[in-house]
Amino acid sequence: MEITISQEQGRVTVSVIHIAGHLDGQTYQDLIQEARKVIDAGIFHILLDLSDLTYISSAGLVSLHTIALLTRGEKPANPEQGWAAIKSMDSTREGGLQKNLKLLNPLPEVTSVLDMVGFSAFFETFTDRKTAIDSF
């Protein structure tokens, strides 16, 4: 997996994290670590550019959930605990649509997984980068 990060200025500063390749058990911690760096730098609005993400596993879903919690200033369950972290997603479902973490251009294979697990109800998805940036 390759991760690149850029900053965009809309009404607020947005970090665009572009992910290419597979987001799985081997790589999900890398994504969380990069998102933590962005948040530690004081940027709490993140757009995940998934246009080159070809595969997402359950571990990848844990990373999305963890980053969403981090952008809200919450302390997530330890993602290394696997099922415990996934189960904690149920407790945040009532939080509704995420305001600080949004998705850009997921491929149909990734969209299918997000739909299957119900994440489409939590993450706003965009096909246009400028519209996504302006939505924060």
GUMI-672045 format. One record per atom (N, C-alpha, C): residue number from 1; x, y, z. Coordinates in steps of 0.02 Angstrom, whole numbers. Example, Ala and Ser with C-alpha at 12.3 -4.5 7.8 and 13.67 -1.06 7.14 Angstrom:
> num:X:Y:Z
> 1:660:-284:390
> 1:615:-225:390
> 1:660:-165:390
> 2:642:-112:354
> 2:684:-53:357
> 2:645:2:394
END
This chain:
> num:X:Y:Z
> 1:42:-59:0
> 1:0:0:0
> 1:45:62:0
> 2:24:111:-37
> 2:59:176:-38
> 2:12:229:-11
> 3:40:274:29
> 3:1:328:59
> 3:36:394:42
> 4:-2:441:14
> 4:23:508:5
> 4:-26:557:38
> 5:1:610:64
> 5:-40:658:100
> 5:-28:728:72
> 6:-82:764:61
> 6:-78:833:39
> 6:-128:874:79
> 7:-119:939:78
> 7:-165:984:113
> 7:-204:1024:61
> 8:-267:1034:74
> 8:-310:1076:32
> 8:-344:1127:77
> 9:-355:1186:50
> 9:-388:1238:88
> 9:-458:1250:60
> 10:-507:1238:101
> 10:-576:1256:86
> 10:-596:1306:140
> 11:-655:1297:169
> 11:-673:1338:227
> 11:-628:1322:286
> 12:-603:1260:286
> 12:-554:1237:336
> 12:-498:1201:299
> 13:-443:1189:334
> 13:-390:1150:305
> 13:-409:1076:307
> 14:-401:1043:250
> 14:-418:972:244
> 14:-355:934:223
> 15:-341:879:258
> 15:-288:835:236
> 15:-319:782:191
> 16:-290:776:132
> 16:-312:725:85
> 16:-261:668:89
> 17:-285:610:111
> 17:-242:552:116
> 17:-261:505:58
> 18:-215:497:12
> 18:-225:455:-47
> 18:-196:386:-31
> 19:-237:334:-41
> 19:-217:266:-27
> 19:-218:226:-92
> 20:-163:192:-107
> 20:-160:150:-166
> 20:-141:79:-145
> 21:-174:30:-176
> 21:-158:-39:-161
> 21:-209:-73:-117
> 22:-184:-113:-70
> 22:-227:-151:-25
> 22:-225:-123:46
> 23:-283:-116:76
> 23:-289:-95:146
> 23:-313:-157:183
> 24:-265:-190:217
> 24:-280:-254:248
> 24:-242:-261:313
> 25:-238:-322:338
> 25:-205:-335:401
> 25:-131:-317:403
> 26:-100:-315:345
> 26:-30:-297:341
> 26:-18:-221:339
> 27:-70:-182:319
> 27:-60:-111:306
> 27:-104:-64:347
> 28:-156:-90:380
> 28:-203:-44:412
> 28:-172:-1:467
> 29:-122:-28:502
> 29:-88:11:554
> 29:-51:70:524
> 30:-24:61:464
> 30:11:116:430
> 30:-36:174:417
> 31:-96:158:394
> 31:-145:212:381
> 31:-164:247:445
> 32:-176:210:498
> 32:-193:241:562
> 32:-136:286:586
> 33:-74:262:579
> 33:-16:301:600
> 33:-11:367:560
> 34:-22:364:495
> 34:-18:425:454
> 34:-75:473:473
> 35:-134:447:486
> 35:-190:490:506
> 35:-175:522:574
> 36:-146:485:619
> 36:-127:513:685
> 36:-79:572:677
> 37:-32:566:631
> 37:16:620:620
> 37:-21:683:597
> 38:-69:675:552
> 38:-108:731:527
> 38:-147:763:585
> 39:-180:722:624
> 39:-220:746:680
> 39:-176:779:733
> 40:-118:748:747
> 40:-72:777:796
> 40:-46:845:773
> 41:-46:856:707
> 41:-25:921:679
> 41:-82:972:682
> 42:-140:951:708
> 42:-196:997:718
> 42:-247:999:662
> 43:-244:952:615
> 43:-293:951:561
> 43:-341:893:575
> 44:-404:910:587
> 44:-454:860:605
> 44:-503:845:549
> 45:-492:872:490
> 45:-535:859:433
> 45:-495:819:382
> 46:-517:758:369
> 46:-480:713:326
> 46:-525:687:271
> 47:-499:690:210
> 47:-531:661:152
> 47:-487:603:130
> 48:-516:543:132
> 48:-479:484:109
> 48:-493:474:35
> 49:-441:482:-5
> 49:-447:471:-77
> 49:-436:397:-90
> 50:-490:362:-107
> 50:-488:289:-116
> 50:-487:269:-190
> 51:-473:317:-234
> 51:-478:303:-305
> 51:-430:249:-329
> 52:-376:236:-291
> 52:-328:184:-310
> 52:-324:128:-258
> 53:-374:126:-214
> 53:-378:72:-165
> 53:-414:14:-198
> 54:-379:-41:-208
> 54:-409:-97:-245
> 54:-438:-151:-201
> 55:-423:-149:-136
> 55:-448:-201:-91
> 55:-451:-173:-20
> 56:-504:-189:16
> 56:-509:-171:87
> 56:-535:-232:125
> 57:-500:-250:178
> 57:-520:-307:220
> 57:-553:-281:283
> 58:-571:-327:328
> 58:-601:-306:391
> 58:-552:-264:432
> 59:-487:-278:426
> 59:-437:-236:460
> 59:-438:-166:431
> 60:-447:-160:366
> 60:-453:-94:335
> 60:-513:-57:361
> 61:-568:-92:372
> 61:-628:-60:401
> 61:-614:-36:471
> 62:-575:-74:509
> 62:-556:-53:576
> 62:-517:13:572
> 63:-474:19:522
> 63:-435:82:517
> 63:-480:141:501
> 64:-531:132:458
> 64:-577:187:444
> 64:-614:208:508
> 65:-637:159:544
> 65:-673:172:607
> 65:-628:208:657
> 66:-566:184:663
> 66:-519:214:710
> 66:-504:286:692
> 67:-494:300:629
> 67:-479:368:607
> 67:-540:413:619
> 68:-600:387:607
> 68:-660:427:620
> 68:-663:447:693
> 69:-648:401:738
> 69:-649:417:810
> 69:-595:468:826
> 70:-536:460:798
> 70:-482:507:811
> 70:-500:578:789
> 71:-532:584:731
> 71:-550:651:706
> 71:-602:684:750
> 72:-639:643:788
> 72:-689:670:834
> 72:-660:682:904
> 73:-595:668:912
> 73:-562:678:976
> 73:-576:623:1025
> 74:-599:565:1001
> 74:-614:509:1044
> 74:-556:460:1044
> 75:-551:422:1097
> 75:-499:371:1102
> 75:-529:305:1079
> 76:-505:279:1023
> 76:-532:216:997
> 76:-506:156:1036
> 77:-541:100:1028
> 77:-516:37:1054
> 77:-451:21:1019
> 78:-408:-16:1050
> 78:-345:-35:1020
> 78:-360:-75:956
> 79:-340:-50:897
> 79:-356:-85:835
> 79:-325:-155:832
> 80:-273:-168:871
> 80:-242:-233:871
> 80:-286:-285:905
> 81:-339:-263:939
> 81:-384:-310:972
> 81:-435:-339:923
> 82:-430:-321:860
> 82:-470:-352:808
> 82:-545:-348:819
> 83:-575:-404:840
> 83:-648:-407:847
> 83:-674:-357:897
> 84:-636:-343:950
> 84:-659:-294:999
> 84:-666:-225:966
> 85:-618:-208:924
> 85:-622:-144:888
> 85:-681:-143:840
> 86:-691:-199:806
> 86:-747:-203:759
> 86:-813:-199:796
> 87:-818:-233:853
> 87:-880:-231:892
> 87:-894:-160:917
> 88:-841:-121:931
> 88:-852:-53:956
> 88:-883:-9:902
> 89:-881:-30:839
> 89:-914:7:786
> 89:-988:12:798
> 90:-1017:-42:825
> 90:-1089:-42:839
> 90:-1107:13:888
> 91:-1064:27:936
> 91:-1080:78:986
> 91:-1077:148:958
> 92:-1044:157:901
> 92:-1040:224:872
> 92:-1088:234:814
> 93:-1127:183:798
> 93:-1174:190:742
> 93:-1224:245:754
> 94:-1240:258:817
> 94:-1288:310:831
> 94:-1259:379:819
> 95:-1193:383:809
> 95:-1161:447:796
> 95:-1178:476:728
> 96:-1205:435:684
> 96:-1226:458:618
> 96:-1169:473:571
> 97:-1183:513:521
> 97:-1136:530:469
> 97:-1075:566:499
> 98:-1016:544:480
> 98:-954:574:505
> 98:-944:643:474
> 99:-928:691:514
> 99:-919:760:490
> 99:-847:775:473
> 100:-800:739:502
> 100:-729:755:493
> 100:-690:705:451
> 101:-723:651:430
> 101:-690:602:388
> 101:-738:584:331
> 102:-714:595:269
> 102:-756:583:210
> 102:-715:544:159
> 103:-750:513:112
> 103:-718:470:63
> 103:-725:498:-7
> 104:-673:487:-47
> 104:-672:511:-116
> 104:-660:453:-163
> 105:-704:445:-212
> 105:-696:398:-268
> 105:-678:326:-251
> 106:-714:294:-206
> 106:-698:223:-195
> 106:-717:183:-257
> 107:-676:133:-274
> 107:-691:88:-329
> 107:-751:45:-312
> 108:-786:18:-362
> 108:-845:-23:-348
> 108:-832:-80:-299
> 109:-773:-111:-303
> 109:-757:-167:-257
> 109:-756:-142:-185
> 110:-730:-84:-174
> 110:-725:-56:-106
> 110:-795:-32:-85
> 111:-831:0:-129
> 111:-898:23:-113
> 111:-942:-36:-93
> 112:-934:-91:-126
> 112:-973:-151:-110
> 112:-960:-174:-38
> 113:-898:-173:-17
> 113:-881:-193:51
> 113:-910:-142:101
> 114:-903:-78:87
> 114:-929:-26:131
> 114:-1005:-32:138
> 115:-1039:-47:82
> 115:-1111:-56:83
> 115:-1130:-118:124
> 116:-1093:-172:113
> 116:-1108:-235:146
> 116:-1106:-230:222
> 117:-1059:-191:248
> 117:-1052:-186:321
> 117:-1088:-125:350
> 118:-1121:-87:307
> 118:-1160:-30:331
> 118:-1121:35:339
> 119:-1058:36:317
> 119:-1018:97:324
> 119:-1042:153:279
> 120:-1078:138:227
> 120:-1103:191:183
> 120:-1149:239:219
> 121:-1178:216:274
> 121:-1221:258:314
> 121:-1182:307:358
> 122:-1117:294:367
> 122:-1076:336:411
> 122:-1029:383:374
> 123:-1010:365:314
> 123:-959:404:278
> 123:-989:434:215
> 124:-986:500:212
> 124:-1007:534:151
> 124:-956:519:97
> 125:-981:502:38
> 125:-938:484:-17
> 125:-947:532:-75
> 126:-891:553:-104
> 126:-892:603:-158
> 126:-856:576:-219
> 127:-876:602:-277
> 127:-841:586:-339
> 127:-801:645:-365
> 128:-811:703:-335
> 128:-776:764:-356
> 128:-735:791:-297
> 129:-670:799:-307
> 129:-625:820:-254
> 129:-644:889:-225
> 130:-657:938:-269
> 130:-673:1005:-245
> 130:-738:1005:-205
> 131:-787:970:-228
> 131:-851:965:-191
> 131:-839:934:-123
> 132:-797:883:-121
> 132:-781:850:-57
> 132:-746:899:-10
> 133:-696:935:-35
> 133:-659:984:7
> 133:-707:1037:33
> 134:-750:1062:-11
> 134:-797:1115:8
> 134:-851:1091:57
> 135:-858:1026:64
> 135:-910:999:108
> 135:-892:1001:182
> 136:-828:1013:197
> 136:-806:1016:267
> 136:-823:1083:297
END
